[in-house]
Amino acid sequence: KMQEWAYHAPVNYQHKYNLIVAEQARVSGNQLQAADYYEMAIQAAIANGYVQEAAIANELAAKFYLDWNKEKVAQAYMQEAYYCYARWGAKAKTNDLEQRYPQLLKPILQQRRLNLNPLETIATITRSSHTSTTASSSITDILDFTSVIKAAQAISSSIELQELIINLTKIILENSGAKKTVLILVQENTCQVRAITSISHKNKKQGEIQSILVSESIDTCDYIPRRIINYVKNTQETVVIDNCQTDIPGLIGQYMLENKPKSVLCTPIINQGHLVGILYLENQQTSGVFTSDRLQVINLLCTQAAISLEKAQLYTNLQASEARFLRLAENAPGMIYQFQLSPEGITKFNYISPGCYGIYEVSPQEVVADANKLLSLTHPEDVTHYQATVAISAQTLQPWQYQGRIITPSGKVKWIQAASRPVKQIDGPIIWDGLLLDITERKQAEAAVKQKSQELEKALQDLQQAQLQIIQNEKMSALGNLVAGVAHEMNNPLGFIFATLKQAKPIVADISEHLKLYQVTLPNPSQEIIEHAQEIDLDYNLEDLPKMIDAMVVACDRLQNISTSLRTFSRADKDYKVAFNIHEGIDSTLLILKHRLKANEKRPEIEVITVYENLPQIECFPGQLNQVFMNILANAIDALDEATRGRTLEEMKANPHRITIKTSVENNNVKISIADNGEGMSEDVKNRIFDHLFTTKGVGKGTGLGLAIAQQIVVEKHRGTIEVNSVLGEGTEFVISLPMKGV
């Protein structure tokens, strides 16, 4: 039966089958077959991670060779069995072997024992004195001194961060009794899960250790108990939990309840009081794994790991900084350099970037070998200036700024510009780290550019001034329309309120009633009261006061409506689009232009017809769209005013001026049509109507910016369209199309 299991599941049963065959061979006296199968059983158990069965196989093999009178061979197997039992945590078994086979374990028992201090590192341990003790020493109950030293040395020898992370988690897993190890590192004040190491039981060969490198915050990682990790992070104390039982409140969270690990250990990795990381260990199968003896081993390895992690992080940062510098130096324009001047006046370049050759026609290697290869190329007329600037910078330790010429080996004259900051070393030399650029082309073009710049600057100033003037004129034009509308609309209600207030007195209905009661109660008032009533015309005021109050209320309502429309029109836009009712914008604009629509001595009232469909609110810049409506409607009124020329009042009444405004929804766009029945425009005017500064109005009446600005607002700001349809003699229509959702 066992043979069949071994055939179908060799990872789980082959070593067990081999051990049974070895025992059968031993009993039957077939010593050679027994020796072969013992070895095969040991190798298969170790390969598949069954350290406990490897220990049993080694012990049986040792007894077999001891009965065969091969004590030296038996000694090797018994020592290996001892180590396997120790790694398995079978303390009672190692004690038993020490009592029963002291002669075979003599080399182990005579080894110098180690009593671990949690703050010790591999360096302090190997330097400390050792004395021979009995098997009661705590570390030897689990692991011999040599294994601890090897493990710690393996950790301390890793300088690459990823290699160290893998080695550390693997070594901790091998020497702690855990089945899963998670390493968490503190990086930029945040805790990141960097490695998860476990013993595979599924996809890979059973018992094989696999490590997964990750970089995930503890707040999002589902493979760790976050509450325990955060507790250790905040308290920097070690936590040991068996069977999900602990006296510390609040540690057993969702992870612990779902996974139910038998043994859990979470310990901080601290270096010089600074939290470097956190180590989380768990064993799903066995409770009580993390004994005090194992904790001493883990503490030793963590102490060494803290130092090694700090060094590895520094090394990684150094490598990254060096790589960034080299990439910067190779790709930066010009030449990056480090120049050194010794107290004796000896100059040299410690570093020159590859850009040196493109400027000086000398390789960086030549310059580093001999600084004079570069310095000798300074233009003879600039040598004195160059030396003076270097001397001043060296004396004052002020930044070095230099512009000068060089003559390359091919005879080219170039302009260079250099800048660097000096730093004086403790041993005397001064070092400049800086950047040098080839500014030859800039110098050659400087004179022409200067002249052109002056011309362009003047032209730009003129243009800006003209533009500002035009914009100001446009603003003033719009403001004039606004102010005129406000003045006209508020003039009547304000005048009425003023006239009413002039007549009104502070008489209220309650006081009136109260006075009447006094008159009834006191039919014979004093002469003084009679005279005062006559003086203030009391009876008339009591009768007229309610009418005056009603009139003031009506006037106030009117003012309120006008104020609301003004606010709608002049609302300030935000830097993002907002939902807006197009009809409110059009109506507020019409209200402001109402005074221009009314009849005057030259023409009858302009009729406005609005045909509004049920429109949704659209995302837009309301203030800008109101400006578009203002420009188009004002132009329509101007066009209708122009159309009055040469027509009699009767003709205009027979064919009245009309502005028709229609809104609709077409293809997910809001369509606004504003049409007038004026004279229309020619094809040439229609083609240029949106051109900047183009206007058909007289001097002082138009700026040519209104429709250009309107087109910019609709097309560029709202991703819409604006079109003009016009037939000479029939009128003009502007059609605006806006997307219902902001683009």
NUVOTOR-282157 format. One line per 10 residues: for each residue x, y, z of C-alpha. Coordinates in Angstrom, 2 decimals, padded with zeros to 5 digits. Example, Ala and Ser with C-alpha at 12.3 -4.5 7.8 and 13.67 -1.06 7.14 Angstrom:
% residues 2
012.30 -004.50 007.80  013.67 -001.06 007.14
% end
This chain:
% residues 743
000.00 000.00 000.00  002.82 002.43 000.92  004.58 001.65 -002.35  001.43 002.61 -004.28  001.17 005.88 -002.37  004.84 006.60 -003.05  004.25 006.01 -006.77  001.32 008.41 -007.00  002.56 011.01 -004.47  006.36 010.71 -004.24
006.75 014.13 -002.63  004.69 013.04 000.37  005.43 009.31 000.67  008.61 008.30 -001.20  010.95 009.04 001.73  008.63 007.15 004.09  008.57 004.15 001.78  012.38 004.23 001.47  012.71 004.24 005.27  010.40 001.23 005.61
012.41 -000.66 002.95  015.63 000.23 004.81  014.22 -001.11 008.07  013.08 -004.32 006.34  016.54 -004.77 004.87  018.14 -004.20 008.28  015.91 -006.81 009.91  016.59 -009.31 007.12  020.37 -008.71 007.39  020.80 -007.07 003.96
023.16 -004.35 005.18  024.07 -002.87 001.78  020.45 -002.45 000.77  019.62 -000.96 004.17  022.47 001.57 003.90  021.31 002.66 000.43  017.67 003.11 001.41  018.48 004.95 004.63  020.43 007.49 002.57  017.66 007.69 -000.04
015.06 008.28 002.68  017.17 011.06 004.26  017.77 012.85 000.96  014.11 012.68 -000.10  012.89 013.96 003.29  015.31 016.90 003.22  014.50 017.73 -000.40  010.78 017.88 000.33  011.04 019.80 003.62  010.21 016.97 006.05
012.87 017.86 008.60  011.23 015.73 011.33  011.32 012.60 009.19  014.83 013.38 008.09  015.71 013.43 011.79  014.09 010.02 012.33  015.83 008.53 009.29  019.21 009.87 010.44  018.68 008.44 013.93  017.72 005.01 012.60
020.67 005.06 010.23  022.99 005.94 013.12  021.66 003.02 015.20  022.06 000.74 012.17  025.73 001.68 011.68  026.33 001.48 015.44  025.07 -002.12 015.44  027.31 -002.73 012.41  030.26 -001.48 014.50  030.86 001.50 012.23
030.94 004.12 014.99  032.42 006.96 012.91  029.67 006.63 010.32  027.08 006.33 013.08  028.45 009.50 014.70  027.88 011.55 011.51  024.29 010.36 011.15  023.52 010.88 014.85  024.84 014.46 014.77  022.73 015.18 011.70
019.72 013.70 013.49  020.45 015.99 016.45  020.57 019.05 014.23  017.32 018.09 012.47  015.53 017.55 015.76  016.82 020.90 016.96  015.53 022.63 013.86  012.21 020.88 014.26  012.01 022.19 017.83  012.00 018.75 019.43
013.77 019.80 022.60  012.89 016.66 024.54  014.31 014.52 021.74  017.63 016.38 021.63  017.89 016.01 025.40  017.19 012.28 025.02  019.92 011.88 022.38  022.38 013.78 024.57  021.68 011.37 027.44  021.71 008.15 025.37
024.49 008.84 022.86  026.91 011.31 024.47  029.88 009.59 022.79  028.40 010.15 019.33  027.41 013.78 020.13  030.65 014.61 021.89  031.83 017.17 019.27  028.53 019.02 019.64  028.45 018.89 023.41  032.03 020.10 023.60
031.36 023.07 021.35  031.50 026.45 022.99  027.97 027.31 024.01  026.30 030.62 023.30  024.03 032.53 025.69  022.44 035.07 023.41  021.81 038.73 024.20  019.02 040.19 022.04  021.12 043.30 021.42  024.19 041.33 020.24
025.20 041.10 016.61  027.35 038.62 014.76  030.37 040.89 015.25  030.00 041.09 019.05  029.23 037.39 019.37  032.27 036.22 017.44  034.48 038.50 019.54  032.98 037.50 022.90  034.48 034.82 025.11  033.03 031.34 025.06
032.98 028.76 027.81  031.97 025.12 027.72  028.62 024.38 029.30  026.13 021.56 029.49  023.25 020.99 027.15  021.05 023.32 029.17  022.30 026.40 027.30  019.30 028.02 025.66  020.61 028.33 022.14  021.88 024.80 021.91
018.40 023.59 022.70  017.50 024.76 019.22  020.54 025.41 017.10  024.25 024.97 017.49  026.57 027.91 017.59  027.95 027.24 014.11  024.51 027.37 012.49  023.66 030.68 014.16  026.97 032.16 013.10  026.48 030.99 009.51
022.96 032.40 009.41  024.03 035.75 010.81  027.02 035.88 008.46  024.76 035.18 005.50  022.60 038.15 006.51  025.53 040.46 007.15  027.24 039.54 003.86  024.32 040.72 001.71  024.56 044.31 000.54  022.06 044.27 -002.32
018.66 045.07 -000.81  016.62 042.48 -002.73  019.19 039.77 -002.12  019.26 040.65 001.58  015.46 040.58 001.81  015.31 037.11 000.24  018.18 035.75 002.36  016.78 037.25 005.56  013.26 035.87 005.19  014.57 032.48 004.10
017.05 032.21 006.99  014.43 033.30 009.53  012.02 030.74 008.11  014.61 027.97 008.30  015.66 028.73 011.87  012.44 029.83 013.58  009.94 027.00 013.15  007.69 029.27 011.08  005.96 028.24 007.87  005.49 031.78 006.62
007.65 034.88 007.01  006.66 038.42 006.00  009.19 041.25 005.99  007.86 044.79 006.33  010.19 047.76 005.86  009.68 051.35 006.91  010.17 053.57 003.86  009.49 057.31 003.95  007.44 056.99 007.15  005.21 054.31 005.62
005.30 050.56 006.17  005.65 048.52 002.99  005.40 044.74 002.71  008.54 043.79 000.77  008.73 039.99 000.88  006.55 036.99 001.69  008.45 033.73 002.17  006.68 030.45 002.82  006.98 026.71 002.52  005.04 025.57 -000.52
002.48 022.78 -000.24  000.57 023.20 -003.49  001.92 024.40 -006.77  005.61 023.79 -006.21  007.48 020.83 -004.86  006.17 020.22 -001.35  008.43 021.67 001.30  010.25 024.01 -001.10  010.80 027.53 000.20  009.49 030.22 -002.10
009.90 033.97 -001.74  007.72 036.62 -003.37  009.06 040.15 -003.58  006.33 042.77 -003.38  005.96 046.43 -002.56  002.56 046.98 -000.96  001.31 049.11 001.90  000.31 047.24 005.05  -003.04 049.02 004.81  -003.94 047.14 001.63
-002.07 043.85 002.05  -004.40 040.89 002.75  -001.64 038.46 003.77  -000.88 039.93 007.19  -002.80 040.70 010.40  -002.85 044.50 010.17  -003.84 045.06 013.79  -000.84 043.11 015.09  001.50 044.83 012.64  000.26 048.29 013.64
000.52 047.40 017.33  004.18 046.37 016.93  004.81 049.44 014.78  003.43 051.78 017.44  004.80 050.06 020.56  007.98 048.51 019.09  007.29 045.46 021.25  007.39 041.79 020.28  004.04 039.98 020.18  003.69 036.19 020.49
000.24 034.61 020.08  -000.69 030.92 020.34  -004.05 029.59 019.16  -005.34 033.16 018.57  -005.29 033.80 022.32  -003.78 036.99 023.74  -004.29 039.31 026.69  -003.74 042.38 024.51  -007.17 043.73 023.52  -008.01 044.43 019.90
-005.23 042.36 018.25  -007.37 039.50 016.93  -008.81 040.87 013.70  -010.30 039.51 010.50  -007.07 037.92 009.25  -006.56 035.95 012.49  -010.18 034.84 012.64  -010.21 033.67 009.02  -006.78 031.96 008.86  -006.50 030.80 012.53
-002.70 030.39 012.67  -001.56 028.19 015.56  001.55 030.25 016.29  002.21 033.92 015.52  005.26 036.06 016.18  005.60 039.71 015.24  008.76 041.55 016.23  010.26 044.95 015.36  013.60 045.29 013.62  015.32 048.18 015.39
018.69 049.81 014.81  019.91 052.45 017.27  016.40 053.11 018.50  015.11 053.60 014.95  012.42 051.28 013.57  013.81 049.75 010.39  011.16 047.14 009.78  008.84 044.51 011.18  009.11 040.73 010.93  005.94 038.67 010.97
006.12 034.86 011.40  003.35 032.30 011.57  002.84 028.56 011.73  -000.58 027.31 010.67  -000.11 023.78 012.01  001.69 023.86 015.35  001.14 025.97 018.45  003.84 027.06 020.87  006.47 027.13 018.12  007.99 030.48 019.08
009.58 029.59 022.42  011.84 031.89 024.39  014.86 030.03 023.02  013.77 030.58 019.46  013.04 034.21 020.28  016.69 034.65 021.27  017.79 033.33 017.88  015.27 035.53 016.06  016.33 038.56 018.10  019.97 037.94 017.21
019.18 037.59 013.52  016.88 040.64 013.60  019.55 042.74 015.27  022.01 041.77 012.56  019.30 042.26 009.94  018.59 045.81 011.18  022.20 046.80 010.58  022.35 045.01 007.25  019.06 046.53 006.08  020.29 050.02 006.91
023.50 049.36 005.01  021.67 047.81 002.08  019.25 050.76 001.92  022.14 053.19 001.99  023.89 051.18 -000.71  020.72 051.11 -002.82  020.23 054.85 -002.38  023.86 055.43 -003.26  023.56 053.31 -006.39  020.36 055.10 -007.39
021.93 058.50 -006.79  025.02 057.56 -008.75  022.91 056.20 -011.61  020.77 059.35 -011.64  023.87 061.52 -011.66  025.45 059.58 -014.51  022.24 059.75 -016.56  021.99 063.45 -015.84  025.61 064.04 -016.70  025.37 062.07 -019.94
022.17 063.73 -021.09  022.67 067.22 -019.73  023.67 069.87 -022.23  027.24 071.05 -021.96  029.84 069.58 -019.63  029.53 068.65 -015.94  032.83 068.67 -014.08  034.56 068.48 -010.71  037.63 070.67 -010.54  040.16 070.52 -007.67
042.80 073.00 -006.56  045.31 071.83 -003.97  046.93 074.14 -001.39  050.11 073.85 -003.45  048.30 075.22 -006.51  048.09 071.91 -008.35  044.95 071.60 -010.47  043.14 068.50 -011.62  039.75 067.31 -012.76  038.27 064.50 -010.68
035.35 064.07 -013.08  034.43 065.26 -016.58  031.20 064.30 -018.34  031.15 063.06 -021.96  030.05 066.51 -023.13  033.68 067.60 -022.82  034.61 066.29 -026.24  031.81 068.12 -028.04  033.01 071.44 -026.62  036.80 071.13 -026.26
037.50 068.33 -028.78  039.37 066.55 -025.96  038.21 063.29 -024.37  037.27 063.20 -020.66  039.92 060.56 -020.04  042.66 062.86 -021.32  041.45 065.74 -019.14  041.26 063.58 -015.98  044.78 062.33 -016.67  046.14 065.85 -017.34
044.11 068.97 -016.46  046.38 071.14 -018.62  044.94 069.42 -021.71  041.80 071.48 -021.11  043.10 074.57 -019.30  045.68 075.27 -022.00  042.86 075.80 -024.51  041.80 079.05 -022.83  042.01 081.99 -025.24  045.27 083.95 -024.60
043.32 087.18 -024.15  041.11 085.59 -021.49  043.75 083.72 -019.45  044.26 086.57 -016.98  040.54 086.99 -016.44  040.07 083.25 -016.01  042.85 082.96 -013.43  041.58 086.00 -011.52  038.03 084.61 -011.25  039.31 081.25 -009.98
041.57 082.96 -007.42  038.73 085.16 -006.10  036.39 082.18 -005.80  039.07 080.17 -003.98  039.80 083.00 -001.54  036.19 083.94 -000.77  034.56 080.54 -001.40  031.94 082.42 -003.39  030.30 080.81 -006.46  032.46 080.92 -009.57
030.88 082.59 -012.61  032.86 082.79 -015.85  032.38 083.65 -019.51  035.28 083.45 -021.90  036.70 082.04 -025.08  038.63 078.89 -025.91  040.58 077.77 -028.97  040.01 074.09 -029.77  042.76 071.85 -031.22  041.11 072.27 -034.66
041.46 076.06 -034.35  037.80 076.93 -033.66  037.12 079.83 -031.33  034.22 079.16 -028.99  032.50 081.02 -026.22  031.93 079.12 -022.97  029.98 079.90 -019.83  030.70 078.11 -016.56  029.29 078.22 -013.04  030.12 076.24 -009.91
030.21 076.49 -006.12  033.48 075.87 -004.23  033.73 073.64 -001.17  036.90 073.55 000.92  037.92 070.10 002.11  039.22 069.42 005.60  042.64 068.47 004.29  043.00 071.72 002.34  041.94 071.22 -001.32  039.08 073.23 -002.79
036.61 071.46 -005.06  034.27 073.07 -007.59  031.30 071.06 -008.90  029.74 072.81 -011.84  028.37 073.02 -015.35  030.01 074.46 -018.46  028.04 075.36 -021.60  028.98 076.21 -025.16  027.38 079.62 -025.82  029.08 080.35 -029.13
025.87 080.49 -031.15  024.24 082.66 -028.55  027.13 085.10 -028.60  027.22 085.21 -032.39  023.52 085.98 -032.57  023.45 088.30 -029.57  023.88 091.57 -031.42  021.26 090.80 -034.05  018.90 089.43 -031.43  019.35 092.51 -029.30
018.37 094.79 -032.16  015.46 092.61 -033.18  014.38 092.36 -029.55  014.24 096.12 -029.27  012.16 096.38 -032.42  009.86 093.58 -031.35  009.56 094.98 -027.87  008.44 098.32 -029.24  006.01 096.67 -031.64  004.72 094.49 -028.84
004.20 097.48 -026.60  002.30 099.27 -029.36  000.23 096.19 -030.03  -000.49 095.64 -026.35  -001.46 099.25 -025.92  -003.77 099.09 -028.92  -005.22 095.82 -027.77  -005.81 097.14 -024.29  -007.45 100.20 -025.74  -009.71 098.11 -027.96
-010.63 095.77 -025.12  -011.29 098.75 -022.90  -013.49 100.30 -025.55  -015.39 097.03 -025.88  -015.81 096.80 -022.15  -016.98 100.37 -021.99  -019.40 099.75 -024.82  -020.93 096.77 -023.02  -020.83 098.65 -019.75  -022.62 101.57 -021.37
-025.41 099.32 -022.54  -025.65 097.84 -019.07  -025.66 101.17 -017.26  -028.18 102.67 -019.66  -030.50 099.73 -019.14  -030.16 099.90 -015.39  -030.76 103.64 -015.33  -033.81 103.42 -017.56  -035.40 100.46 -015.81  -034.86 101.82 -012.32
-035.74 105.46 -013.06  -039.56 105.09 -012.94  -039.83 102.83 -009.87  -037.27 104.89 -008.00  -039.09 108.13 -008.87  -042.39 106.67 -007.82  -040.95 105.39 -004.54  -039.36 108.79 -003.90  -042.67 110.65 -004.53  -044.59 108.21 -002.38
-042.08 108.34 000.47  -042.23 112.17 000.39  -045.96 112.03 001.15  -045.85 109.12 003.54  -045.49 109.50 007.28  -044.52 107.03 009.95  -048.13 105.96 010.46  -049.06 102.31 010.67  -052.39 100.66 010.88  -052.06 099.74 014.56
-051.26 103.30 015.51  -054.19 104.52 013.44  -056.57 102.21 015.28  -055.03 103.21 018.57  -055.56 106.88 017.83  -059.20 106.26 016.94  -059.68 104.56 020.32  -058.24 107.63 021.97  -060.67 109.83 020.03  -063.67 107.74 021.15
-062.50 107.48 024.75  -061.54 111.15 025.01  -064.18 113.11 023.07  -062.93 116.34 024.55  -059.15 116.34 023.96  -057.01 119.17 025.18  -056.44 122.21 023.05  -052.80 121.12 022.50  -053.87 117.72 020.97  -056.41 119.39 018.73
-053.85 121.84 017.44  -051.26 119.08 016.79  -053.82 116.93 014.90  -054.66 119.89 012.72  -050.98 120.65 012.21  -050.15 117.16 010.90  -053.45 116.73 008.99  -054.13 113.55 010.92  -057.37 112.46 009.29  -056.01 112.70 005.74
-052.84 110.73 006.58  -054.78 107.97 008.28  -056.89 107.52 005.18  -054.06 107.69 002.57  -051.32 105.70 004.36  -052.40 102.16 003.25  -052.42 103.27 -000.38  -048.91 104.68 -000.10  -047.60 101.47 001.46  -049.13 099.35 -001.33
-047.50 101.57 -003.93  -044.09 101.22 -002.29  -044.43 097.42 -002.22  -045.15 097.33 -005.96  -042.15 099.54 -006.69  -039.89 097.40 -004.52  -041.01 094.26 -006.34  -040.11 095.87 -009.63  -036.68 096.83 -008.39  -036.15 093.32 -007.10
-036.93 091.82 -010.52  -034.50 094.17 -012.20  -031.80 093.39 -009.64  -032.28 089.67 -010.19  -031.92 090.04 -013.94  -028.79 092.12 -013.53  -027.24 089.48 -011.32  -028.10 086.75 -013.82  -026.51 088.69 -016.64  -023.37 089.83 -014.84
-022.67 086.69 -012.84  -018.96 086.01 -012.55  -017.68 082.86 -014.20  -015.67 080.25 -012.30  -012.62 078.51 -013.73  -014.81 075.49 -014.54  -018.15 075.03 -016.29  -021.38 075.03 -014.29  -024.98 074.09 -015.06  -026.94 077.03 -016.50
-030.43 077.76 -017.82  -029.99 079.29 -021.27  -033.43 080.90 -021.16  -032.56 082.81 -017.99  -029.46 084.18 -019.69  -031.39 085.32 -022.77  -034.19 086.86 -020.69  -031.77 088.77 -018.47  -030.00 090.14 -021.54  -033.34 091.23 -023.07
-034.27 092.98 -019.83  -031.03 094.94 -019.84  -031.59 095.92 -023.49  -035.29 096.65 -022.95  -034.83 100.40 -023.09  -033.35 100.06 -026.57  -036.29 097.97 -027.72  -038.92 100.56 -026.75  -040.39 102.99 -029.23  -038.68 106.29 -029.79
-039.17 109.31 -032.00  -037.64 107.52 -034.98  -039.36 104.14 -034.89  -042.02 102.04 -033.16  -041.13 099.47 -030.48  -039.05 096.50 -031.62  -041.08 093.37 -031.09  -039.30 090.40 -029.50  -040.73 086.94 -030.11  -039.37 084.06 -028.05
-040.10 080.46 -029.00  -038.55 078.40 -026.23  -038.49 074.61 -026.18  -038.03 072.74 -022.91  -034.24 072.85 -022.62  -032.11 071.07 -020.03  -029.45 072.99 -018.18  -026.10 072.83 -019.93  -022.56 072.97 -018.56  -021.01 076.26 -019.62
-019.53 079.57 -018.56  -022.74 081.61 -018.02  -021.12 085.04 -017.94  -019.39 084.42 -021.27  -022.57 083.16 -022.95  -024.45 086.22 -021.67  -021.78 088.33 -023.36  -022.43 086.43 -026.61  -026.19 087.07 -026.34  -025.54 090.74 -025.54
-023.28 091.21 -028.59  -025.69 089.51 -031.02  -028.84 091.18 -029.69  -027.19 094.61 -029.53  -026.05 094.16 -033.15  -029.60 093.16 -034.14  -031.01 096.32 -032.54  -028.33 098.39 -034.29  -029.24 096.76 -037.60  -032.95 097.48 -037.09
-032.16 101.08 -036.16  -030.19 101.38 -039.41  -033.15 099.93 -041.30  -035.36 102.88 -040.22  -033.58 105.25 -042.55  -035.75 106.34 -045.45  -038.91 104.73 -044.05  -041.98 106.46 -042.73  -043.59 105.65 -039.42  -046.60 104.16 -041.22
-044.35 101.86 -043.25  -042.60 100.67 -040.11  -045.93 100.06 -038.36  -047.14 098.07 -041.36  -043.97 095.95 -041.30  -042.73 096.29 -037.70  -039.21 095.55 -036.61  -038.94 092.13 -035.06  -036.33 089.98 -033.30  -037.16 086.27 -033.10
-035.38 084.02 -030.63  -035.84 080.25 -030.88  -034.31 077.44 -028.84  -034.40 073.69 -029.48  -032.50 070.45 -028.91  -030.92 068.75 -031.92  -028.49 065.80 -031.84  -027.59 066.27 -028.16  -026.88 069.93 -028.83  -028.77 073.02 -027.68
-029.56 075.27 -030.64  -030.19 079.00 -030.19  -031.40 081.06 -033.17  -031.47 084.88 -032.99  -032.92 086.49 -036.13  -033.92 090.02 -037.14  -035.90 091.32 -040.09  -033.48 094.14 -040.85  -031.67 094.90 -044.07  -029.38 091.82 -043.92
-025.81 091.83 -045.18  -023.90 091.24 -048.36  -021.93 088.06 -049.01  -018.65 089.90 -048.52  -019.73 091.26 -045.13  -021.06 087.86 -044.12  -017.72 086.20 -044.92  -015.83 088.70 -042.77  -018.35 089.17 -039.98  -016.31 087.22 -037.43
-012.95 088.73 -038.41  -010.98 090.50 -035.73  -011.50 094.30 -035.81  -014.01 094.10 -038.68  -017.06 096.34 -038.26  -019.71 097.90 -040.48  -020.64 100.56 -037.93  -019.56 104.15 -037.99  -016.57 105.57 -036.15  -017.04 105.45 -032.40
-020.02 103.08 -032.64  -018.27 099.74 -032.93  -014.90 098.14 -032.24  -015.04 095.06 -034.45  -014.43 092.80 -031.47  -017.95 091.84 -030.41  -018.65 089.00 -032.87  -014.98 087.89 -032.91  -015.17 087.50 -029.14  -018.53 085.75 -029.45
-017.09 083.22 -031.90  -014.10 082.62 -029.61  -016.38 082.01 -026.60  -018.67 079.61 -028.48  -016.06 077.67 -030.45  -012.96 077.65 -028.24  -014.45 077.88 -024.76  -017.55 075.73 -025.31  -016.61 073.52 -028.30  -019.75 074.69 -030.10
-020.51 076.37 -033.41  -021.83 079.76 -034.46  -023.08 080.45 -037.97  -024.61 083.43 -039.72  -027.37 083.27 -042.33  -028.23 086.48 -044.08  -029.91 087.61 -047.27  -029.55 091.23 -048.29  -032.89 092.98 -047.79  -034.44 090.13 -045.74
-032.59 090.08 -042.45  -029.92 088.17 -040.53  -029.93 085.05 -038.39  -027.22 083.86 -036.00  -027.40 080.17 -035.07  -025.48 078.96 -032.01  -025.08 075.27 -031.25  -023.73 074.16 -027.86  -023.11 070.64 -026.55  -025.52 069.69 -023.76
-022.65 068.34 -021.66  -019.48 070.35 -021.11  -016.53 069.17 -023.20
% end
